[in-house]
Amino acid sequence: MEHIYPSYYHDFRCIASRCPDSCCHEWDVQIDDATAETYRTLDGTLGDTLRDAMYQEDGCTFLRNHNDRCPMWQEDGLCAVQCAMGHDTLSRVCREFPRITQDYGCFAEHGLEMSCPEAARMILTSGTLTTVRADSPELGAPDYDEELMQLLMNSRPAAFSLLRDPHFSVKERLALLLMYGYHIQAQIDGAEPAPFDPVSALEEAKGFAGNGDFSAVQDTFCALEILTDRWKTLLHTEPSPPAWHQELCQLAEYGIYRYYFQSVSDYDLVCRIKFIVTYCIMTAYLSESDTDSLIRCAQLFSKEIENDSANMDALLDGAYCSPGLIDANLLGLLLSR
């Protein structure tokens, strides 16, 4: 079985007490069943505190936040469980975060989640995405449409290339990514393969573009579940003129790497491409002119959206009908003068 990793993946290290937005902050932490059983049998004050904080919802066990923090969070920013019993006694989600794995049977892609501030910094400042490969003796078998996966595998490199093409501005590359998504979707839907011409596609995109109303995009996100006051404030703030930094292309590459192959599950590539483009537009409009602000905004977006399955489903389902997410509006925001 082949395992694929971004080149920066193995360099990630938790920065613990120096983290500006700890993963122990604001989320209720999910506890896997085996770890929950261990915690229920612990003696002493630590065991009592864990049991008092544990609750069940929809068949899953969680640790309830106390004052917006995991009850195991210490003033030094470290975890009481890890300090007392070691890393291996943490719940699976705590051991693995922000590492993610997408297993496609005969290969797996590994990555880091943007919702971790240190991971976000690495993703957005490491340059264009490169990957390393490793093999393992594990055996896996695909349970998806192998012909569709082959189309996705053959076409994804061109999506990366569009985001790296110096002949186009950052805004134009994102517009071309959207157009390319429709180009490949047509093949998914049965059209004969055809070459993709970026120059003519960009002219076509300009013809589709409307006036571009960012407030319509804000309204879409205001209707979703909101976790933090910071995000709520940001969504209701009058945006500054967008800053189209090169790092937005790295953000789009992160999205392509994470979501492109997921289309094999439902044959819908366009909704994921639109999500990626929207992610970049939101980050451009809501961040300030410096790179640090862009990283903070992208990380907060991920925390609010990518880590909330209901929000993700709502955005993917609304990709074709939500006024803020229709093609004319997204292209207008990217291509307006």
C-alpha positions, 0 to 999 in steps of 0.5 A: 500500500502506498502512503503519500505525505506532504514534504513538511508533514514529518517536520510538524511539532506541537508548540504546546504552551506557545500555541495561540489557539490551542486545540484544547480551547473551545472544542469539546474533546471526543474520547474513543471507547477504549480510552474512555474505559481507561479513564473510567477506571483511573484512581485519584483526583485525575480520574475523578476530574475526567469522570466528572467531565465525561458525557455521551452524545449520539453514542460518542463520549466527550470531555465537556469544556470548562471555561472554554478549555478542556478540563485537562488543560493546565496553566502552562498550556500542557495536558494533565493526562499527558504529563501524568501518564504519557502521550500514549494514554491520550484519546486517539483524536488528541494523539493524532491531531492535526494529522489526518489520513484519507484511506483510499484502499490501495493508497492513503494520503496523509496531511495536516489540518489547517485548524491547527495554528502551527500546521497552518503556518507550515502549510501556507509558508512552505511554498508549493505543495510537494509530496513524498511517498512510502510503501508499507506491507499493508494490503488494501482494496478500493471500494469505489469507482476505479475508473472515476478515481483514475480520472481524478488522479490523472486530472489533479496535477493540472489543477495544481499546475493552474495554481502555480502558473505565473502567467496569471494573477492569484485571482485569475488562477482561482477563477481558472480553478473553478472553470477547470472543476467544471471541465473535469466534472463534464468528463465525470458526467460522461463527456468526451475528454477535451483539452483545457485552454486556460486563456479561453477559459479565463475569457469565458469566466469573465463573461460569466462574472457578475458584480461580485457581492461579498456580503452575500458570501458573508450571509451564507456563513452567518447562517451556519453554526458559529463556534467562536466569538472571534469568527462571529465578529469577523463575519459582521465586520466590514471587510477591507479591500482584499489582499490577494497574497501568493499564500492563497494559492498554497491554501487552494493547493491544500484544498485540492490535496485534501478534497479533490479525491473525495469526489469519488464518493459522490461524483461531485467535484464542482461542489468541492472546487467551489468550497476551495475557491470560497475558502480563498475568497473569504480569507482574502476579504477577512484578513488584513494585508499581512501574511500573519493575518492571512494565516490566522484567518485561514486557521480560524475558518478551518476551525469553524468550517472544516472541523464541523461536518454540519457546516461542511455539508451545508456549504457543499449542498449550497454550492449551486443555489446559495446566492453567495456561492453561485458562479457569477458571484464568485467569479465577480469577486475574483475578476471584477476590476 
